[in-house]
Amino acid sequence: MFEELHKRMNSFWNNDRTLSQTDPEFIEFFSNFAYDEVVNEPGANHPDLDDKTRSLAILAVLVGCQGLDAFEMMLPVAYETGLSSIAIKEMVYQATAYCGFGKTLPFLKKLNNFLGAANVHLPLEPQGTITPETRAKAGEDKQIEIFGEGMRGFAQSGPEETRHINKWLAGNCFGDYYTRGGLNTREREMITLCFLAAQGGCEPQLASHAKANMGVGNEKAFLIAIISQCMPYIGYPRTLNAIRCINDAAEQMQG
């Protein structure tokens, strides 16, 4: 699918009369780079990086960097790679925990408009697996699965004046989101890495989740390939910061 992306994106630009007339040189060199050179670069690929995974990562960084127009442009491509409506929607839902509702709401609306135009019935099939009574325990179990036994009791730890944040992290971030269907744990950790890398300024959390990614099976080379494929959408500074965090996490894992 992504082998045809260059042609598809050129067609998209040509349909945009404003850009095709005002910025033809930019469109040509950006398209050649982002939709051909990057996609086909051996050093920016990995055996686990299929077109569906690439699409999911790109959509995630576009939410993280607030690239709403580019998100809209990429949705049909992602859909045609086989990425499901549920997977895309779950990605946007989870972004709320890392980017905030104010930033994710426009993307949820844009996605719903796209799905409606594609005659996808809404709401989609429910993906929740927890209840109000089980969410805290389920969230802690998911934290332990991803980060290790050191997370046991985390929700009740820390200074009293900020302990509620730890409680929310367990019950809301990991209980409400990570326990849902539609995406597996490896995919959820990958998109979290994408959210954090695209936002910038989240390097401590980015390093922590890079380590968590490796712990659930997303190896260093895979993570570097993901960030490399996302570079045209988030720029070099945030890409280099993310790679530094991945390298630091890999060194900690080896240590």
N, C-alpha and C positions, 0 to 999 in steps of 0.2 A: 504493500500500500504506500509506504513512504517513498518508494522508488518513483511514484507518480506525483509526489507532493510538489516538486518543483514546477511541473506543468500546471498543476491545479492552482498553485499560488500565483503564478503568472497570469492565469485566467482571472483570478480574483482581482488582482491589481488592475488588469485591463478593464474590468467592469466598474472600477471606481474612477470615474471620469476626472475627479479632482486630482487624485494622486498621479494617475497616468499622464496627466497633462502638466502638472506642476513639478513633479519629482521623478522623471523617467530614469535618470542616472542612478539615483538612490535605490529605486525599486529594483533595478537590474542587479547592482552589486550586492544588495542585501539579500535578495532572493537566491542568487547564485551561492552565496555563503551559507545562509541559514537552512535552505531547503535542498542543498546538494552537497556542498563540501562538508558541513557538520554531520549531516545524516550518514554520509558514506565514509567518514574518517575512521580508519581501523582503530586508532587509539582512543576514539570516543565511543566505542561499541563494546559489547560483552555478550556472551552466549545467552544470558538470561534477559537481555534487553530486546524483546520483540516489539513489534509495532504497537501493540496494545499498551505495553508498559511505558514505552516512549510517550505515547499520547497522554496517558494518565499523569506522568511526571510533568509534561509541558503544561497541561491544564492546571495542575497544582501550583506550579510556579507563577502562572499568570494570575491566579487568585492571590497568591502571596505578594506579588508586586503591583497588584491592582490594574492589570492589563485587560480591562473589560472588552475593548474592541478586538484585541487579538484573541481573547477567549472565544468570542462569538465567531471569529474567523476559523478557529481551530476545531470547533465543535463538530461540524460535518465530517472533517477528516478523522477525528477520534472515533466517531460513531461508525464509520466505514471500516476501521481497523478491527471492529468487533468489540470495542469497549461498550459495555452495557449501560443502559440508562440508569440502572441501580448503582453501578460502580461510580459513574460520574456524579450522581446526586450524593452518594455517600461521601465522596471526596469533598464536595462543597459543604456538606453538613459538618464534617470533621474540621474543616478550616476554621469554623467558628470558634473552636477552642484555642486556636493558635493565632488567628488574625482578628477575631472579634466580630460580633454580629453586624456592626456598622459597615465593615468591609465586605462581608460575605453576602449580605442581602441583595445587592445588585446582581451578583453572579447567580444566585438562586432564581431570581426573577428572569434573567436572561436565559438560563437553562430551561426553565418552565416554558418560556415562549418557544424555544427551539423544539422541545419535546411535543408541545401542542401542535406546532406546524408539521411535525413528523407523524401526527396521529397516534401518539403514545398516550394511553389512558392514564390520567392522573386522578388520585394519588397512586404512586407505585405500590407494589406489594410491600407490606410492613417488614422491617428488618430487625426490629427490637427483640432482644432475648432476655431482658431483665425486667424486674418490677421495682417499684419504689422501695420495697423491703429488701431486695437483693442487690441493688445497684452498688452500694458501698463495698460489700464483700466481693462482688464480681469485679469491681474496679481495682481493688487491691490485688486480687488474684492476677489480673492482667498486668498490673505494674510489676509484680513479682516475676511473672513469665518473661517480661521484656527486660527488666533491669536487674533482676536477681533478688535473692533473699533479703538483701539490705532494705528493701522497700516494705517489708512486713512491719506493720505498725506505724508507717510513715504518716498516715492521716492523723494520728494522735501525737505527733512529735513536733518539735520546734517551739519557739517562743509563744507564749499564750496569746499575745496580741495579733499574731499572724497565723495561728494554728488552723483557723478556718480555711485559709488558702490551701493548705495541705489536704484538708478534708474535701474541699471542692475538687482538687486535682484527682483524688481517688474516685469519688462518686460521680462527678460530672465529666471531666476530661476522659478518664479511662473507663468509668462505668457506663456513662450514657453513650459514648461514641465508639470506643474500641471493641466493645462487646457486640456490636451490631453485625449483621450479615452484609453481604455484598462485596466486601473486601476482606482478605485475610490479614493476619498480623504483619507479615512481611510487607504487604502492600500499604498497610496503614502507617507503618514506620517509615517507609519510603516517601510517602506524600508528606508526612510531618517534616522530614528532612527538607523537602522541597519548599514547604511553607516558610520554614525558618531561614533557609538560604536566600529566598527571594525577598524577604522583608528587610534583611540587614539589621544589624544592631542586636542580634540574638545569638551571638557567638557562643556564650556559655551553654545555652540550651541546645544549640546546633551541635556542639562537640559531644554533649551528653547523648543526643539522639543518634549521632553518627556511631557512637559506641553501641547503643541499643540496637541499631540496624545490624551491625556485625554480629551481635549476640543472637539475633533471630534468623540469621542466615544470609543477609545481604552483605556480601564480602566487599572489601575495600575497592577492588577493581570495578565492581558493579556500581558502587556509589559514585566513583569518579566518572564513570561513563554516563550516569544519570545527570550529574551536574554539568558535564561537558555538553550533552545534548540540549540542556536548558540554557546554556550560556547566551545565545542570541537574544533571549527574552529577559534576562536579568543583568547582563553586562559583565565586564571583566572583573571589577572590584569585588562584587558579591560572589562571583564564581571562584576567584582566588581565595577569598576568605573561607568559603565552604570547603575547598580542597585542603586548606591548611587545617581546618577542624577535623576533617576526615583523616588526614595523616597523623594528627595528634592522637585521635581516638585509636587508630591502628597501633601506634606505639604503646599506648596504655594497655591495649588488649594483649600485645605480645609480652609486656612486662608482667 
